[in-house]
């Protein structure tokens, strides 16, 4: 199949760890690569955010990235991109006019808007549109309130996308429920989780240095909703209990270690560390190249993933894949990926006391922690490899393609074309 992926703000070529770079970039890159390995041809369309970028960039065998001119050719926060989605869609329509793809897979709600605009311009040659939201606006508003920076139009436009695409992919059971709440018919929701690179994130391989203290790691974007403050608060709880052999390593942000003091999220967390008086037990590593993460994860005794909400969550899978147990908030996709007392422990979000108790439980029983790590790796190998995710996604594509309506006029010519 010729597959067009639309990912307006999250280029698969982007460095991981910036303000608007993270799980979606990894997802698009890995899924495209895994689908290409199954014999498909994938073109990923993303917005040009640098005037020096060429129009087309090969990303690997069977995968090409195309940069679309929509808005200024420099970085713009994703929540400010809506005014240029019509331009994005019009450019897509021109690109697809002569040779439409068999299926379009839009990533994020604004990509869905651009994709729908483009395919509607194709008329009888319209390919089906499959949508992955990666996050839902009404869920963000529920948890972030006034801190949500999404444009006001998202309230109406995101449900519009959900109701007008051909199929929607939910990554977890919680997301499927939330999709139903915005009017997406259950019959048009398919389930496929995110995946993890099990060759890169594996138990065997080099490990970062580790001292005598029990190491807790918080990894990923450091925006407030990721709940890293809760882990810092748990460190303060441990100090108040007289526990001094636990350390916290915070990995992530938009800048590397030598420059991270200029990162506003790092500064916010550093100030929180100072307020809680746990500076001697907390280290910031800054942004780390993706390929260097497995060594850091292998050196952790536990990875704490404590967001307020999480549509899916790649970090728990990466930790489990390296054989490291996880302590996770009981929210969103983490309810599916982390099995309580089997691959890790689940705690209530924003509950520092419960998080401290979970850390102490794993510190007290290293054999249990190692068993959880092995169970986590086995669960990832069974359910979350990119080869499995790609096979499931291909099935959804074929179903959407087979279900596309055939225009009446095509019945007279015998031409099978998409609507």
N, C-alpha and C positions, 0 to 999 in steps of 0.2 A: 504494500500500500504506500501511496504518497501521503505523508502525514505532515500537516502544518501545525506547529505549536505557536501560540501567541502568548508572549510573556512580556507585557509592556514595560515593566520597571525592573524585572529580575532577569538580567542576562545570564545565561549559563557560562559566559566568559568572565563574569564579575568575580572579584576577590570576595571571599566569604568573610563576614564579620563586620561590615560597614553598617551604617544606620539602616539602609534599606536593602542590605544584602544578607542573606542567611539561608534558611531552610528551603525557600522556594527556588533560589538559584541552584542549590544542590539537587533538588528534586527534578527540575527541568533538565539539567545536564545529565543526570544519571538515567532518567527515564528515556531520554532521547537516545543515549548510547546503548541502553539495553534493547530498545526497540530496533535500532539499526543492526544489532547483533542477531536479531530474528529475521533479518532480510528486508526490513522496511527502509524507506528513504525519508529522512526527517529534515525539515527546514524550520528553524526556530526564528520567529520574528520578534525583535525587541527594539525599544526606542534608542535612537542614536543620542548618547549623552556625552559625546566627545567629537568635535569637528574633524579630528584626525582619523576617526575610525573608517575603514573601508566599508563599502556597501555590503560585501559578502566576505565571510570569514569561515573557512573550513574548520570544523571542530574535531573531526575524526571521521573514520570511514563511515559513509552513509549519513553524516550529520553536517549541516551547514547553518551558520547564523547569519541572518540578514538584518541590517540596521535600517530602521524606518525613520524617516524625517517627520517628526511630529513634535512641535515645540522647539525651544532653543536647544542647540547642540551642546549642552552641558548638563551636569547633574541637577535634577529637580526632585525634591522629595515626592515620593509616590502619591501622597495625599493631595498634591497640587497639580497632578497631571490630567485631571478630567477635561479641562478646556481643549485639549489637543487630541482627544480620542476620536473625534470625527475625522481629523486629518489622518490619524493612524489607520482607521478603517478604510478611508478612501485610497490610501497607498496600497493597502492589502488587496482591495478590489482590483486595482490595476495590475498588481503582481499576479493575481490568480485568473485574470480574464481569459488569457489564452490557454491556460493549462491548469484548471482547478484541481486542488488536492482531493483525495478521496474522503478525507475527514479532517476537520479542524478541531484542535484541542486548545481551549483557552484557559489560561492560568491567571486567576484573580478576576475580580468583578469588572474592572475597567477593560481588561483584555477581552472579556465576554462582550462588552458593548462594542468594541472595535470589530470583533469577529462577526457579530450579528450584522453590523452595518455593511461589512464587506460581502458576506455571503448573500445578503438580501439584494445587493446590487448585481449579483450574477444571474438572477432570474432562474431559468430552468436548469442551469448548471450548478445550482446551490448544493454544496456538500453539507452533510450534517455537522453540527457543532456540539462537541462534548465539553463540559465545563468542570473545572476544578476551582473552588473558591479559595482554598488555603486559609481563609479566615472569613468570618461573617460579621458584617457591620453591627447588627443588632446585638450580637454577643459581645462585641467590643464595647458598645455603649453601656451594656449592662454592668460590665466589670470596671470600665475606665471612667464612665461618666463624663465630666467636663474635660478630662484629659484626652479624650478621643479626638484626634485631629482629622478624622475622615470628613470629606465635604458633606454638607447637609443633603445634597442630592442623592447620596448613597442610600438613604432610607427608602427611596422609591425605585432607584435604578437597579440596585442589586436584586431585589425580588423580581423585577422585570426580566433581568438576565436569566434568573433561575426558572422562570415560567416559559421563556421563549427558546431556550436552547433545546436540543434534541435529547440529551442525557446529561445528568449531573453525577459526578463521581464524589461520593462521600468517603473520607479516609477513616472514619470511625463511627461507632453507633451513635455517639452523642451528636455528631455533625448531621447524621441522617435525621435525627429528631428535630434539630434546629432548622434544617432545610424544609421540613414539613411545615414548620411554624410560619415560614414566609411564603407559603403557597405552592411549593414544588410538589407535584404529584408523586406519591410513593412509587408508582409504577415506572417513573422515569429516573429514579435514583438507583445508582449502582454503587457497590462497595468495593473499594480497593485501597489498601493502606499505603503509606509511604514505605520506602525501602531503605536499606543500608548497604554499603559496600563491604561485604563480609570478607573480601580479600585484604582490603586495607585495614579495616577494623577487626582485628583478630587477636586472640589471646597470646599468640606466639610472636615474639619480635622484641626489639629494643624497648627498654623502659627508662623513663626519666629517673633522676636520682631521688632517693627517698631516705629521709632520716628516721629517727626513732618514733616520732609522733604519728598518731593515727591521722591519715590525710583525707579530708573531705574536699571534693572539687565541685565548684559551680562553673559551668561551661556554657558559652553561647552569647547571644546578644545581651547587653546589659541594660536594656530599657526597663522602666519600672515594672511593667506587667510580668516580667520574668521572675520577680520575687526574690532577687538576690539579697535584698535587705533582710528577708526572713532567715536566711542562712547566717547572716552576720548576727542577727538577734539571737539565734540558737547558740552561736559561739559565746555571746554574753551570758546566756543562761548557764552554759557549761562552766564558765569562769566563776559565776556566782555559786555554783555547786562545788567549787574547789577542784574542778577537772582542768588540768593544765597540759595534758599530753595529746591534745587534739589541735590540728592546724587546718586552716581553710585556704585553698588556692583558688583564686578567681581568674578564669581564663576567658578572654573575649573583649569586645569593644571595637572601636573603629580605627585604632592606632596601635602600632607595635609597642613593646615594653619601653623602649627608650624615649618614645614620644607620647606615651599614654596620658601624661598629666594634662595634655591639651584636650583630652576627650571629656566632654561634659558628663557623660554617664559614669566614667571612672571617678571624676571629681565628686560627683554626688555620692557615690558609694564610699569613697575615701572619707568624706565628711561624716558619713554614717558610722563608719568604723571608729573614727575619732570620738564621736559622741558616745558610743557604747564602750569605749575603753578597751578594745581588743586588738589594737594595732600590732602587738607582739605576736599574735597568732594568725594574722591574715597577710597573704601575699597576693599582689596583682601581677599577672603575667602579660596583660595586654593582648592584642590580636596575635594569633599564632597561625601560621600556614596550615591549611586543612590536612596536608599529608603528615604534619608533625603531631597531630592530635592523638593518634593511637598510643604513642609512647607516653604521653602525659596521662592518658586514661589508665594505662596499665600500672602506673605508679600510684594511682589513687586507691584508697581502701573503699571508698564509696563515692558515688556521684550524686549530688543533691540537685534535683530538678523541681523547683518549687514555685511555678508560676501561679498567678491568680486565675488565669485561664490559659488554655493551650489547645488550638484546633487539632493538632496532632502531636508534634514534638519529635524531632529527629535525635536530639541529644540522648534521651534514654536508650534508643536503639543502638546508637554508636557505643555507649557504655556497655550495654548488655552484650554487644557483639565482641567486645574485647574481654568479656568475662568479668566485668566489674559490676557489683550489685548497685542498685539504684534506690534512692529514697525520693519519692515523687508525690507531688500534690495530687489529691484525688479529684482531678478535673479533666474535662475534655478527653482528648485522645489518650492521655496517660492512664485512664481507666481501662483501656483495652490493652495497651502494650505492657504495662507493669503489673504482674500478677502478685498480689499481696502475699508475703511470706513464702513466695516461690522464687521469683526473680528479683525481689526487692521488697521494700515496705512502702505503703501509701499512708500519707498523713493529710490532715486538713490543711488547706492553704492558709497562710498567714498565722500559723500556730507555732510559735517558736518553741514552746515547751514540748509539744508533741514531736517536733523535729529533733530537739535535743535528746529526747527519750529514744528516738529511732537510731540516732547516731551511737548512743551508748549501748543499745541492744546489739548492734553489729560489732562494736568495739569489744564487747564482752564475750562474743561467741564467734571467733574468727573462722572456725570450721563451718558454721552455718552460713557465714558470709561467702565463703568459697563455694559452698553448694549453690547458693543463689546465683553466683557468677556463672557457674557451669550451666545451671538451668536457663539463665538468660541467653547464653550463647546458643543453646539448643533451640530455644524458642525463636530466636532470630533466624537461624538456619531453616527452620520449618516454615515460617510465615512471612518473613520480611526481606528476603533476598530480592535484589532488583530484577533478577531473571524471572522470579515468580510474579512480581508486580507488573513487569512488562507483559507477561503472558496474560494476566488478568485484564490489563488495560487493552491489549489487542482484542480480546474477546468482546469488550465493551464497544470498541471501534467497529468491529464487524457487525455487531448487533445494530448499532446506530445506522451503519451504511445499508444493511439489509432492510431496515424499517423505513428508509426515506421514501416519501410518497413520489410516485411517478406522475408527472403532469399528463393531463388527458391528451394533449396534442402529440405526445411522444408515442402513445399507443397506436397512432395511425402510421408511424414511420418505423416502428419496431425498435426505436432508439431508447435504451434504458439510461435515463439521466436523472440526476438528483433534482429535488424541487428547488 
